[in-house]
């Protein structure tokens, strides 16, 4: 028997893997993993009960153990004996954790099926300690064998696991020092000291401090380090520093830091060069600011003068002769305005000087073969907040980095260090929330009072101006036109909005290369600062109306393309595509609401309005399916208000479609009077101008609106006409909707048998069409019919499928309704504990979206709550309810679906 606990759990008997189905659930697998994770490979009954079912009463847990052990024994071919008041694995069982010395270095994780079980976490902690011991032993052996670099790498891995292990820290420091990397040794000490201070609030041991002192005082002639002294502390960027240091230490000849203006490239390059120091450059580190250089032929002169050559000898041949074979690091700062010349100079120097390393900063890569490009991301939220507070303290403001207002401000500043520092300079006169409120005019607000700073660092506008002025005319035009996008956008969207200014893919690539666009999963986005600057340029160019019109037309075309797919087999993919463009849709609707920036009476007011109404009308399934019903209705009301002021009304077919959507959204949002008015107006227009499919949808919506008001007599004719029209043309979404509400009407009239049959027909139609959102709604009501007929097993299966669908659709409100129904079913099945947990999870889910459980869906919740409280008693109920409310939502969903260890009880 061979048992594998790393990676995917598996047991091999006689050369054959035990099939997953043989285990009959998760708990028999957990039992074997529990035993195999222990060095003794055995456990008493009490240890097993406490570890696997500690939350259950003792007798119930022992019953579970007997059942689970029987299943495990069967899966293992009877090889799970009961001995010494417990269970143990057979003596010949091989377990990778204990019997394979190399598996301790495996990249795979241990006990992945048990991420949160206490016994599994304890096993992982034992493994971590053993791994550190093995790494240290191998490091010692490697050092003794003369493999110093490999030994140091093993020590560093051990310190990744236990950064405060001072004996290992001292070992690693000594190894680095013996390899001639005193800077690396001091860096190891600095990381240990920072960890101990931050995590434990203590200083290193005296032995560690003494070793550090002796290394500082070691008789070593320091290599020259000609870097500007920093005026402020360096905050954050720990991962970037480590990565850049590794690149330079491990042989990269040219490393280029790229990023937008204000990203902190210069400061990071200086800190990286300072930390690498003599380790990667024992013959010195030099810094050259290329900003003042105006022509390519001045580049070599600037570098040569910085290295000490007299101006009359400052040329490339003399520069190469000066550097020769010296192992040195040269920092070339701000290469972007002379990128081609900087690339040529870098190639000449690197080719002729084998010991030279270059660390360059530029807003785009130099494009040399072998260049390692490191694109600076935004500061992480914690680092951004710490930077703001650090610089605010210099201005006299004492702030806490965990203030939510600071987090919001830094996010709106895109995590750009320059923007954050300029904002922090205002913190002594404006609180963070007030600074954030004034960011609509960020370029006037964010300026420095330091007259000695370079112009591009004195204001945020100066930093972005520098990037803008380096672009071609077509790239500048693309930048300002792309600023109309909110959130991310696709290549097709960019092509539609940019117009005829060149190949869109080439322009996008150029803007990405120059750190003005960020690629995100096949799409692109602009930092807010870059977008705001582009918007200013767009207005100055007089292109706002034309560009925003193109943006609106693109959004309308995209939504019209999406509409048929939102009720078909590709529904989920298209839901995601529309959601990815949600911010763009909102921006387009805001523009439509303004009439394209035109005053009432100006032609053509109706054109943007028409597009806006088309967008609202086409998204009926999406507004409802993803819990955006109220927002969709609000957009309709705002556009209708504009229509009343317009010189010309929108086309009746567009208005009818939008009104139909509004009627449906009003009905599901609990506004029945508003719904009936919209539905009647829409139907009158549909009968005049709409094709059969739209007319059928209008009839179906009128029927559901009437039913939602309790008027089943008025609902039935509308629903019947919708079905007649749809079945004549080929049933689609309108038929599915009509069948759903016909089933609901039958239930309202007390005919449960007819209701069940109608809903079953609707379910079959939805499955055939792949319409998941309507299927989920139909399942929701079909489950209630099964409850009313006391068909609890059938109801459970229906609600579980509905819950899965609502969770996939991210419709949290109806997912909560399904959870409450499954809680009621658990109660009827004699399991009040599960009922209480699911009720707690239901309320937690509703609180997370700030929406209530709708009144017509509360009956099962109320019955489940009353029954579980009576069965458990007030105190036990409250405790169990709180357990459910505290569960991770995926765990609550799995509990409701019967996919957790609870199902093995």
C-alpha positions in Angstrom: 0.0 0.0 0.0 1.4 3.4 -1.1 -0.3 6.6 0.3 0.4 10.0 -1.3 -0.4 13.0 0.8 1.4 15.6 -1.3 -0.6 17.1 -4.2 -3.8 15.2 -5.0 -4.4 12.5 -2.4 -4.3 8.9 -3.7 -3.8 5.4 -2.4 -2.2 2.7 -4.6 -2.9 -1.0 -3.8 -1.1 -3.7 -5.7 0.0 -1.2 -8.4 -3.6 0.1 -8.9 -5.0 3.4 -7.7 -8.0 3.2 -5.4 -10.9 4.6 -7.5 -12.5 7.8 -6.1 -16.0 6.1 -6.1 -14.7 3.4 -3.8 -14.3 5.8 -0.9 -18.1 6.6 -0.8 -17.5 10.2 0.3 -14.9 12.6 1.6 -14.8 11.4 5.2 -13.3 7.9 4.6 -10.5 9.7 2.6 -10.1 12.2 5.5 -9.8 9.3 8.0 -7.0 7.6 6.0 -5.2 11.0 5.6 -5.5 11.7 9.3 -3.8 8.3 10.1 -1.2 8.7 7.4 -0.2 12.2 8.5 0.8 10.9 12.0 4.4 9.5 12.4 2.9 6.5 14.3 0.3 5.9 11.5 -2.3 5.2 14.2 -4.8 7.1 16.3 -7.2 6.3 19.1 -11.0 6.6 18.8 -11.0 9.8 20.9 -8.3 11.4 18.8 -10.2 10.6 15.6 -13.5 11.8 17.0 -12.0 15.0 18.2 -10.0 15.7 15.0 -12.7 14.8 12.5 -16.0 15.6 14.2 -15.1 17.9 17.1 -18.2 20.0 16.5 -20.6 17.1 17.0 -21.9 15.5 20.2 -19.6 12.6 21.2 -22.0 9.8 20.6 -23.0 11.1 17.2 -19.3 11.5 16.3 -18.5 7.9 17.4 -21.4 6.6 15.2 -19.9 8.5 12.3 -16.5 7.0 12.9 -17.8 3.5 12.8 -19.6 4.1 9.5 -16.7 6.0 8.0 -14.1 3.4 9.1 -16.2 0.6 7.5 -16.2 2.5 4.2 -12.5 3.2 4.4 -11.7 -0.4 5.3 -13.7 -1.5 2.2 -11.9 0.9 0.0 -8.5 -0.4 1.2 -9.5 -4.0 0.7 -10.0 -4.7 4.4 -6.5 -3.3 5.4 -7.5 -1.0 8.2 -7.3 -2.9 11.4 -8.9 -1.8 14.7 -6.2 -2.0 17.4 -5.3 -0.5 20.8 -8.7 1.3 21.1 -8.2 2.9 17.7 -7.3 2.4 14.1 -3.9 2.1 12.4 -2.5 1.6 8.9 -0.9 -1.8 8.1 2.8 -2.0 9.0 3.9 -2.3 5.3 2.1 0.9 4.3 4.4 3.4 2.6 3.6 7.1 3.1 5.4 9.7 1.1 5.4 12.2 4.0 7.4 9.8 6.2 9.1 7.4 3.8 10.3 9.5 0.8 13.2 11.9 1.9 13.0 13.8 -1.4 9.3 14.6 -1.1 10.1 17.2 1.6 11.5 19.3 -1.2 8.4 18.9 -3.4 6.7 22.0 -4.7 3.4 20.3 -4.2 1.3 21.2 -1.2 0.5 18.8 1.7 -3.1 17.6 2.4 -4.7 19.8 -0.2 -8.1 18.3 0.5 -8.0 19.5 4.1 -7.2 23.2 3.9 -8.8 24.2 7.2 -8.9 21.1 9.4 -6.9 21.7 12.6 -5.2 18.3 12.4 -4.1 19.0 8.8 -2.7 22.4 9.8 -0.8 20.8 12.6 0.6 18.2 10.1 1.7 21.0 7.8 3.4 22.8 10.6 5.3 19.6 11.5 6.3 19.3 7.9 7.4 22.9 7.8 9.7 22.4 10.7 11.1 19.2 9.3 11.7 20.8 5.9 13.7 23.6 7.6 15.8 21.1 9.4 16.5 19.1 6.2 17.3 22.3 4.2 19.8 23.4 6.9 21.4 20.0 7.0 21.8 20.0 3.2 23.2 23.5 3.3 25.8 22.6 5.9 26.8 19.6 3.8 27.0 21.7 0.6 29.1 24.3 2.3 31.6 21.7 3.5 31.7 20.2 0.0 32.6 23.6 -1.5 29.2 24.3 -3.1 28.7 27.7 -1.4 26.2 29.2 -3.8 23.9 26.2 -3.6 24.2 26.1 0.1 23.3 29.7 0.4 20.3 29.2 -1.8 19.1 26.4 0.5 19.5 28.7 3.6 17.5 31.4 1.9 14.7 28.9 1.2 14.7 27.9 4.9 14.5 31.6 5.8 11.5 32.0 3.5 9.8 29.5 5.7 11.1 30.7 9.0 12.4 34.3 8.6 13.0 34.7 12.3 15.1 31.6 12.7 18.3 33.3 13.9 20.7 30.4 13.8 19.8 30.0 10.1 20.1 33.8 9.7 23.7 33.7 11.1 24.6 30.7 8.9 23.3 32.4 5.8 25.1 35.7 6.7 28.4 33.9 7.1 27.9 31.9 3.9 27.2 35.1 1.9 30.2 36.9 3.6 32.5 34.0 2.8 31.4 34.2 -0.9 32.5 37.9 -1.0 28.9 39.2 -0.9 29.1 41.4 2.2 26.2 43.5 1.0 24.1 40.3 0.7 25.1 39.2 4.2 24.1 42.6 5.7 20.8 42.4 3.7 20.0 39.1 5.3 20.5 40.6 8.7 18.4 43.6 7.8 15.5 41.4 6.7 15.7 39.4 9.9 15.7 42.5 12.1 12.7 44.0 10.2 10.8 40.7 10.6 11.5 40.5 14.3 10.5 44.1 14.9 7.3 44.0 12.8 6.0 40.6 13.9 7.3 40.1 17.4 8.4 43.6 18.6 11.9 42.4 19.6 15.5 42.8 18.6 17.8 40.1 17.2 19.8 37.9 19.6 23.2 39.3 20.9 25.0 36.7 18.8 23.3 37.9 15.6 23.9 41.6 16.4 27.6 40.8 17.1 28.1 39.0 13.8 26.5 41.9 12.0 28.8 44.4 13.8 31.9 42.3 12.9 30.9 42.2 9.3 30.4 46.0 9.3 33.9 46.5 10.7 35.6 43.9 8.5 38.7 45.1 6.8 37.4 45.5 3.3 38.0 48.4 1.0 34.6 49.5 -0.1 33.9 49.8 -3.8 32.9 53.4 -4.8 29.1 54.0 -4.7 28.3 57.2 -6.5 24.6 57.4 -5.9 22.5 60.5 -4.9 21.8 60.4 -1.2 18.0 60.0 -0.6 16.2 62.9 1.2 13.3 60.7 2.3 12.9 57.0 3.4 12.2 54.3 0.9 8.8 52.7 1.4 7.5 49.4 0.0 8.5 47.6 -3.2 10.1 44.7 -1.3 9.2 42.2 -4.0 10.4 44.4 -6.8 13.7 45.0 -5.0 14.2 41.3 -4.4 13.5 40.5 -8.1 15.7 43.2 -9.5 18.5 42.3 -7.1 18.2 38.6 -8.2 18.4 39.6 -11.9 21.5 41.7 -11.4 23.2 39.1 -9.1 22.4 36.2 -11.3 23.9 37.6 -14.5 21.4 39.9 -16.2 23.6 42.4 -18.1 20.8 45.0 -18.8 17.8 45.4 -16.6 15.3 48.2 -17.6 12.7 49.4 -15.2 9.6 50.8 -17.1 6.4 52.4 -16.0 4.4 55.6 -16.4 5.6 59.0 -15.2 5.5 59.1 -11.4 5.7 55.4 -10.9 8.9 55.7 -8.9 11.4 54.2 -11.4 14.3 56.4 -10.4 13.9 55.8 -6.7 13.5 52.1 -7.1 16.6 51.9 -9.3 18.6 53.8 -6.7 17.5 51.6 -3.9 18.1 48.4 -5.9 21.6 49.6 -6.9 22.4 50.6 -3.2 21.3 47.1 -2.0 23.1 45.2 -4.7 26.3 47.2 -4.0 29.6 45.4 -4.0 28.0 41.9 -4.4 27.2 42.2 -8.1 29.5 45.2 -8.7 32.6 44.9 -6.6 34.3 47.6 -8.7 31.6 50.2 -8.0 28.2 51.6 -8.7 27.6 54.9 -10.6 24.5 56.9 -11.4 23.9 59.0 -14.5 20.8 61.2 -14.9 20.2 61.5 -18.7 17.3 64.1 -18.4 19.5 67.1 -19.2 20.9 65.4 -22.4 19.2 66.9 -25.4 20.8 64.9 -28.3 22.0 61.3 -28.7 25.7 62.4 -29.2 25.6 63.8 -25.6 24.8 60.5 -24.0 28.3 59.0 -24.0 29.7 62.4 -22.8 27.3 62.4 -19.8 28.3 58.9 -18.8 32.0 59.5 -19.2 32.0 62.7 -17.2 30.0 60.9 -14.4 32.8 58.3 -14.3 35.5 60.9 -14.0 36.8 61.4 -17.5 37.6 65.0 -18.4 35.2 66.6 -20.9 37.8 66.6 -23.7 38.1 62.8 -23.5 34.4 62.0 -22.9 33.7 59.8 -25.9 32.7 56.2 -26.5 36.3 54.7 -27.1 37.7 56.4 -24.0 34.7 55.3 -22.0 35.1 51.7 -23.0 38.8 51.9 -22.2 38.0 53.4 -18.7 35.5 50.6 -17.9 37.5 47.8 -19.4 37.0 44.6 -17.5 35.9 46.2 -14.3 32.9 44.6 -12.6 30.7 47.6 -12.1 27.0 48.6 -12.2 25.9 51.7 -14.1 22.5 53.2 -13.5 21.2 55.1 -16.6 18.2 57.2 -15.5 15.5 58.6 -17.8 16.4 57.1 -21.1 13.0 57.5 -22.8 13.5 60.8 -24.7 16.7 59.4 -26.3 15.8 55.7 -26.4 17.4 54.8 -29.7 20.7 56.6 -28.7 20.6 55.0 -25.2 20.1 51.6 -26.8 23.1 52.0 -29.1 25.3 53.2 -26.3 24.2 50.4 -24.1 24.9 47.8 -26.8 28.4 49.3 -27.4 29.3 49.3 -23.7 27.9 45.8 -22.9 29.6 44.2 -25.9 33.0 45.7 -25.1 33.0 45.5 -21.3 32.2 42.0 -20.1 32.0 42.9 -16.4 29.6 45.8 -16.8 26.0 45.7 -15.8 23.4 48.3 -16.7 20.3 49.3 -14.7 18.2 51.6 -16.9 14.9 53.5 -16.2 12.7 54.4 -19.1 9.0 54.8 -19.9 9.5 52.1 -22.4 12.0 49.3 -23.1 15.2 49.9 -25.0 14.6 46.9 -27.2 18.1 45.2 -26.9 18.5 41.5 -27.2 19.0 40.1 -23.7 17.3 43.0 -22.0 15.4 42.1 -18.9 12.4 44.4 -18.7 10.7 44.9 -15.4 7.4 46.8 -15.6 6.6 48.6 -12.4 3.1 47.8 -11.1 1.2 50.3 -9.0 2.2 50.3 -5.3 0.3 47.6 -3.3 -2.5 49.2 -1.2 -0.6 48.7 2.1 2.6 50.2 0.7 0.7 53.1 -0.8 -1.0 53.8 2.5 2.4 53.7 4.3 4.0 56.0 1.8 1.2 58.5 2.2 1.5 58.5 5.9 5.2 58.7 5.9 5.2 61.7 3.6 2.2 63.3 5.4 4.3 63.1 8.6 7.0 65.2 7.0 4.3 67.8 6.3 3.2 67.7 9.9 0.2 65.4 9.7 0.1 62.3 11.9 -2.2 59.7 10.3 -2.9 56.0 10.6 -2.2 53.8 7.5 -5.3 51.7 8.2 -7.6 54.7 7.6 -10.1 53.6 4.9 -10.1 57.2 3.5 -6.3 56.9 2.8 -6.9 53.5 1.1 -9.6 55.1 -1.1 -7.4 58.1 -1.9 -4.4 56.0 -2.9 -6.6 53.7 -5.1 -7.9 56.8 -6.9 -4.3 57.9 -7.4 -3.6 54.6 -9.1 -0.9 53.7 -6.5 1.5 56.1 -8.3 4.2 57.2 -5.8 4.6 60.7 -7.2 0.8 61.4 -7.0 0.7 60.0 -3.5 3.6 62.1 -2.3 2.2 65.2 -3.8 -1.2 64.5 -2.2 0.5 63.8 1.1 2.1 67.2 1.0 -1.5 68.6 1.3 -2.4 66.4 4.3 -1.5 69.1 6.9 -4.3 71.3 5.5 -6.8 68.8 4.0 -7.9 65.4 5.4 -7.5 62.4 3.0 -11.2 62.3 2.2 -11.2 66.0 1.2 -8.2 65.5 -1.0 -10.0 62.6 -2.7 -13.0 64.8 -3.2 -10.9 67.3 -5.1 -9.3 64.9 -7.5 -11.6 65.9 -10.3 -9.0 68.7 -10.7 -6.0 66.6 -9.7 -3.5 68.3 -12.0 -4.0 71.7 -10.3 -4.2 70.1 -6.8 -1.2 67.9 -6.9 1.9 70.1 -7.1 5.1 70.3 -5.1 6.4 73.3 -3.1 10.0 72.1 -3.6 11.7 74.5 -6.1 14.7 72.3 -6.3 12.8 69.2 -7.7 13.0 68.5 -11.4 10.1 70.1 -13.4 8.6 66.7 -14.1 8.5 65.9 -10.3 7.2 69.3 -9.2 3.6 68.6 -10.5 1.7 65.6 -11.6 0.9 67.4 -14.9 4.7 67.9 -15.5 5.3 64.1 -15.1 2.5 63.3 -17.6 3.4 66.2 -20.0 6.8 64.6 -20.3 5.3 61.3 -21.5 2.8 63.1 -23.9 5.5 65.1 -25.6 7.5 62.0 -26.5 4.6 60.5 -28.5 3.9 60.7 -32.2 0.8 62.7 -33.3 -1.2 59.5 -33.9 -0.2 58.1 -30.5 -1.3 61.4 -28.9 -4.6 61.3 -30.7 -5.2 57.7 -29.6 -4.4 58.5 -26.0 -6.9 61.3 -25.8 -9.6 59.4 -27.6 -9.1 56.2 -25.5 -9.7 58.4 -22.4 -13.4 58.1 -23.0 -13.3 54.5 -21.8 -14.3 53.8 -18.2 -12.6 50.6 -16.9 -11.1 48.3 -19.5 -11.8 48.0 -23.2 -11.2 45.6 -26.1 -9.2 46.0 -29.3 -12.5 46.2 -31.2 -13.8 48.9 -29.0 -10.5 50.9 -29.4 -10.8 50.5 -33.2 -14.4 51.9 -33.1 -13.5 54.9 -30.9 -10.1 55.9 -32.3 -11.3 56.3 -35.9 -9.0 56.5 -38.9 -5.7 57.5 -37.3 -3.8 54.3 -38.0 -3.8 50.6 -37.1 -5.4 50.4 -33.7 -3.3 47.3 -32.7 -0.1 49.2 -33.5 -1.2 52.3 -31.5 -2.3 50.2 -28.5 1.0 48.3 -28.6 2.9 51.6 -28.7 1.0 53.0 -25.7 1.5 49.7 -23.8 5.2 49.8 -24.5 5.3 53.5 -23.3 3.5 52.6 -20.0 0.4 54.5 -20.9 -1.9 51.5 -21.2 -2.0 48.4 -19.0 -2.9 45.1 -20.7 -5.4 43.1 -18.7 -6.4 39.6 -19.8 -6.8 40.4 -23.5 -8.2 43.9 -22.8 -6.6 47.3 -21.9 -7.0 49.9 -19.2 -5.7 53.3 -18.4 -4.6 54.5 -15.0 -7.0 57.1 -13.8 -4.3 59.8 -13.9 -3.5 59.0 -17.5 -7.2 58.9 -18.4 -7.8 62.3 -16.7 -4.9 63.9 -18.7 -6.2 62.4 -21.9 -9.7 63.8 -21.2 -8.2 67.2 -20.8 -6.4 66.9 -24.1 -9.6 65.6 -25.8 -11.5 68.7 -24.7 -8.7 71.0 -25.8 -8.8 69.3 -29.2 -12.6 69.9 -29.5 -13.1 66.1 -30.0 -15.3 65.3 -27.0 -18.7 65.0 -28.8 -17.5 63.1 -31.8 -15.4 60.6 -29.7 -18.1 60.1 -27.1 -20.6 59.5 -29.9 -18.4 56.8 -31.3 -18.1 55.3 -27.9 -21.8 55.3 -27.4 -22.4 53.8 -30.9 -19.9 51.1 -30.2 -21.5 50.2 -26.9 -24.9 50.1 -28.5 -23.6 47.7 -31.3 -21.9 45.5 -28.8 -25.0 45.2 -26.6 -27.2 44.5 -29.6 -24.7 41.8 -30.6 -24.8 40.4 -27.1 -28.6 40.3 -26.7 -29.5 37.0 -28.4 -26.6 35.3 -26.6 -27.9 36.4 -23.2 -30.6 33.8 -23.3 -28.7 31.1 -25.2 -26.2 28.3 -24.5 -23.3 30.8 -24.3 -25.2 32.9 -21.7 -22.5 32.7 -19.0 -19.7 33.8 -21.3 -21.8 36.7 -22.6 -22.9 37.7 -19.1 -19.2 38.0 -18.3 -18.4 39.9 -21.5 -21.1 42.4 -20.7 -20.0 42.7 -17.1 -16.5 43.4 -18.2 -17.8 46.4 -20.1 -20.3 47.5 -17.4 -18.4 50.8 -16.7 -18.3 51.6 -20.4 -22.1 50.9 -20.7 -22.7 53.3 -17.8 -20.5 55.9 -19.4 -22.3 55.5 -22.7 -25.7 55.9 -20.9 -24.5 59.0 -19.1 -23.6 60.5 -22.5 -27.0 59.4 -24.0 -28.7 61.1 -21.0 -27.0 64.4 -21.9 -28.2 64.1 -25.5 -24.6 63.9 -26.6 -23.8 67.2 -24.9 -26.4 69.1 -26.8 -29.1 71.3 -25.4 -32.8 70.5 -25.7 -33.9 71.6 -29.1 -30.5 71.2 -30.8 -30.4 68.6 -33.5 -29.8 65.7 -33.4 -30.8 65.3 -29.7 -32.6 62.1 -30.4 -29.6 60.2 -31.9 -27.7 59.5 -28.6 -31.0 59.0 -26.8 -32.0 56.4 -29.3 -28.8 54.5 -28.7 -29.3 54.7 -24.9 -32.8 53.3 -25.1 -31.6 50.5 -27.3 -28.9 49.6 -24.7 -31.4 49.6 -21.8 -34.0 47.5 -23.8 -31.5 44.9 -25.0 -30.2 44.1 -21.5 -33.4 42.9 -19.9 -32.0 39.4 -19.1 -28.7 40.8 -17.9 -30.2 43.6 -15.7 -32.3 41.0 -13.9 -30.0 38.0 -14.0 -27.1 39.8 -12.2 -29.1 41.8 -9.7 -29.0 45.1 -11.6 -32.8 45.4 -11.9 -33.0 48.7 -10.0 -30.1 50.3 -11.9 -31.6 49.3 -15.2 -35.0 50.9 -14.2 -33.2 54.1 -13.1 -31.4 54.4 -16.4 -34.8 54.0 -18.2 -36.4 56.7 -16.1 -33.5 59.1 -16.7 -33.6 58.6 -20.5 -37.4 58.9 -20.6 -37.0 62.3 -18.8 -34.7 63.4 -21.6 -37.1 62.1 -24.3 -39.8 64.3 -22.9 -37.6 67.4 -23.5 -36.4 66.3 -27.0 -37.2 67.9 -30.3 -38.1 64.5 -31.8 -39.3 61.3 -30.0 -37.3 58.1 -30.2 -38.4 55.5 -32.7 -41.4 53.6 -31.4 -39.8 50.1 -31.7 -36.8 51.3 -29.6 -39.1 52.9 -27.0 -41.3 49.8 -26.9 -38.4 47.5 -26.2 -37.0 49.8 -23.5 -40.5 50.2 -21.9 -40.9 46.4 -21.9 -37.6 46.0 -20.1 -38.7 48.7 -17.6 -42.0 47.0 -16.9 -40.3 43.7 -16.1 -37.6 45.4 -13.9 -40.3 47.4 -12.1 -42.3 44.2 -11.4 -39.3 42.3 -10.0 -38.2 45.3 -8.0 -41.5 45.6 -6.1 -43.1 48.5 -8.0 -46.3 47.0 -9.4 -48.1 50.2 -10.3 -45.1 51.5 -12.2 -44.8 48.2 -13.9 -48.4 48.1 -15.2 -48.2 51.6 -16.6 -44.9 50.8 -18.5 -46.2 47.4 -19.6 -49.5 48.8 -21.1 -47.7 51.6 -22.9 -45.1 49.2 -24.2 -47.7 46.6 -25.4 -49.6 49.3 -27.3 -46.4 50.2 -29.2 -45.4 46.6 -29.8 -48.8 45.9 -31.4 -48.1 48.7 -33.9 -44.5 48.2 -34.8 -42.8 45.1 -33.3 -41.9 41.8 -34.9 -43.5 38.6 -33.4 -40.7 37.9 -31.0 -40.8 41.4 -29.4 -44.6 41.3 -29.4 -44.5 38.0 -27.6 -42.1 39.4 -25.0 -44.4 42.4 -24.5 -47.4 40.1 -24.0 -45.4 37.9 -21.6 -44.3 40.9 -19.6 -47.8 42.3 -19.4 -48.9 38.9 -18.0 -46.2 38.7 -15.4 -46.9 42.3 -14.3 -50.6 41.5 -13.9 -49.7 38.3 -12.0 -47.3 40.2 -9.7 -50.2 42.5 -8.7 -52.3 39.4 -7.9 -54.6 39.8 -11.0 -54.5 36.3 -12.4 -57.6 36.8 -14.6 -55.8 39.7 -16.4 -52.5 37.8 -16.6 -53.8 34.6 -18.3 -54.8 36.1 -21.7 -51.5 37.9 -22.1 -49.5 34.8 -21.2 -51.6 32.7 -23.6 -51.1 35.2 -26.5 -47.4 35.2 -25.8 -47.2 31.4 -26.0 -49.4 31.4 -29.2 -47.1 33.9 -30.9 -43.9 32.2 -29.8 -44.9 28.6 -30.7 -46.0 29.8 -34.1 -42.6 31.3 -34.8 -40.5 28.8 -32.8 -40.4 29.0 -29.0 -37.7 31.2 -27.4 -37.1 33.2 -24.3 -40.5 34.9 -24.4 -42.1 31.4 -24.3 -40.0 30.3 -21.4 -40.9 33.5 -19.5 -44.6 33.0 -20.3 -44.5 29.3 -19.1 -42.8 30.4 -15.9 -45.5 32.9 -15.1 -48.3 30.7 -16.3 -47.0 28.2 -13.7 -46.9 30.9 -11.1 -50.5 31.9 -12.0 -51.7 28.3 -11.7 -50.1 28.1 -8.2 -51.7 31.4 -7.2 -55.1 29.9 -8.3 -54.4 26.7 -6.2 -53.9 24.3 -9.1 -50.6 22.8 -8.1 -50.8 19.9 -10.6 -51.2 22.3 -13.5 -48.5 24.6 -12.1 -46.0 21.7 -11.9 -46.7 20.5 -15.4 -46.4 24.1 -16.9 -43.2 24.7 -15.0 -41.8 21.4 -16.1 -42.5 22.4 -19.7 -40.7 25.7 -19.1 -37.7 23.9 -17.5 -37.4 21.6 -20.6 -37.5 24.6 -22.9 -34.9 26.5 -20.9 -32.6 23.4 -20.9 -32.9 23.1 -24.7 -32.2 26.8 -25.3 -29.4 26.9 -22.6 -31.2 29.9 -20.9 -29.7 29.5 -17.4 -31.2 32.6 -15.8 -34.8 31.7 -16.8 -34.1 28.1 -15.9 -32.9 29.1 -12.4 -36.1 31.2 -11.8 -38.3 28.4 -13.1 -36.6 25.8 -10.8 -37.1 28.2 -7.9 -40.8 28.1 -8.4 -41.0 24.4 -9.3 -39.2 23.7 -6.0 -41.9 25.5 -4.1 -44.6 23.4 -5.9 -42.7 20.3 -4.7 -42.7 21.7 -1.2 -46.4 22.4 -1.3 -47.0 18.8 -2.4 -44.7 17.5 0.5 -42.3 16.1 -2.1 -39.2 17.0 -0.1 -36.6 14.8 -1.8 -37.6 16.2 -5.2 -37.7 19.7 -3.8 -34.2 19.3 -2.4 -32.8 18.3 -5.7 -34.5 21.1 -7.5 -33.4 23.8 -5.1 -29.8 22.4 -5.1 -29.7 22.8 -8.9 -31.3 26.2 -8.6 -28.7 27.3 -6.0 -25.9 26.1 -8.2 -27.2 28.1 -11.1 -27.8 31.3 -9.1 -24.3 31.0 -7.7 -22.8 30.6 -11.2 -24.9 33.6 -12.3 -23.7 35.6 -9.3 -27.4 36.4 -8.4 -26.8 36.5 -4.7 -30.3 37.5 -3.7 -32.0 34.4 -5.2 -29.1 32.2 -4.1 -30.0 33.3 -0.6 -33.6 32.4 -1.2 -32.5 28.9 -2.4 -30.4 28.5 0.8 -33.4 29.4 3.0 -35.5 26.7 1.2 -32.8 24.1 1.7 -32.7 25.1 5.3 -36.4 24.4 5.6 -35.9 21.0 3.9 -33.1 20.2 6.3 -35.4 20.9 9.2 -38.2 18.7 7.8 -35.5 15.9 7.4 -34.8 16.1 11.1 -31.5 18.1 10.9 -32.1 21.4 12.8 -28.3 22.1 13.1 -27.9 22.2 9.3 -31.0 24.3 9.0 -29.7 26.8 11.5 -26.3 27.0 9.8 -27.9 27.6 6.4 -30.1 30.3 7.9 -27.0 32.0 9.2 -25.3 31.8 5.8 -28.5 33.1 4.2 -28.5 36.2 6.3 -24.7 36.7 5.8 -25.1 36.5 2.0 -28.0 39.1 2.1 -25.9 41.4 4.3 -23.0 41.2 1.8 -25.2 42.6 -1.0 -27.3 44.9 1.2 -30.6 43.4 -0.1 -33.4 41.7 1.8 -35.1 38.4 1.2 -38.2 39.3 -0.9 -41.5 39.1 0.9 -43.0 36.4 -1.3 -39.9 34.2 -0.7 -39.8 34.5 3.1 -42.3 31.8 4.1 -39.7 28.9 4.0 -37.2 31.1 5.9 -39.6 31.9 8.7 -40.8 28.3 9.1 -37.2 27.0 9.1 -36.2 29.6 11.7 -39.1 28.9 14.0 -38.7 25.1 13.7 -34.9 25.1 14.2 -35.2 27.5 17.2 -37.8 25.2 18.8 -35.8 22.1 18.1 -32.5 23.4 19.4 -33.5 25.8 22.1 -32.5 29.5 22.0 -28.9 29.3 23.0 -28.0 26.3 20.8 -29.8 27.8 17.9 -28.0 31.1 18.2 -24.6 29.4 18.5 -25.3 27.2 15.4 -26.8 30.2 13.5 -23.6 32.2 14.1 -21.5 29.3 12.9 -23.3 29.4 9.6 -23.1 33.2 9.4 -19.3 32.9 9.9 -18.8 30.2 7.3 -17.0 31.0 4.0 -19.8 31.3 1.4 -18.3 28.5 -0.7 -18.4 26.2 2.4 -22.1 27.2 3.0 -23.0 26.5 -0.6 -21.2 23.1 -0.4 -23.1 22.3 2.8 -26.4 23.1 1.1 -25.4 20.9 -1.9 -24.3 18.0 0.3 -20.6 18.3 -0.8 -18.9 18.7 2.6 -18.0 16.2 5.3 -21.4 17.0 6.9 -22.9 14.8 4.2 -21.1 11.8 5.6 -22.9 12.0 8.9 
